[in-house]
């Protein structure tokens, strides 16, 4: 089945009648997971979104289709979309081209990170910044200079930072431990970028180990099957 055919079937699955032709559309940022905004779509708005690759809403105040960012240029690039279990709400995964809110805030709910996942997502932002330093090689950048020195120097720095974490854990304050851990994590990200690897691959490895561990533990504690008569 082609992608366009799947999209057509998904469009038919949506319950447009429940909201008088409109469904709420929640927009979520692809990297951080932040909820960016809530808008409304009719069938024409969703069709236009899929055709353009940029999110288009139905504006209830303007009573017309409205592409987010049509005035500011801060459009929302659509990456994925899903329909909820009741087929009356959409989830849109997007990459914003700038602040989403008309107030200048990153989201229509403010700039504050509200969840642990959002705060941890800064690691992905930092990883992307390191990748840009690697590609652009700006003058005066510590990161770009370290990457230019190659894997041996980066590995040396990781070793140094790891040793400093270990020493701080024994004799330093909590603040010092946190500072040293931050240095180590940063240099680990640089090392990964130097090898064209990503943090996501490390997370996937940890998840796979955890799943395997849970599976093996469950298998080891399963009771033996009950005997059955022949």
Secondary structure, DSSP 8 states (H G I E B T S, - for coil): --HHHHHHHHHHHS--TTTTT-EEEEEEETTT--EEEEEEE-HHHHHHHHHHSB-EEEETTTTEEEETTTTTS--EEEEEEEE-TTSSEEEEEEEESS--STTS-SSTT-SS--SHHHHHTHHHHHHHHHHHHHHH--TT-HHHHHHHT-HHHHHHHHHHHHHHHHHHHHHS-HHHHHHHHHHHHHHHHHHHHHTT--HHHHHHHHHHHHHHHHHHHHHHHS--------
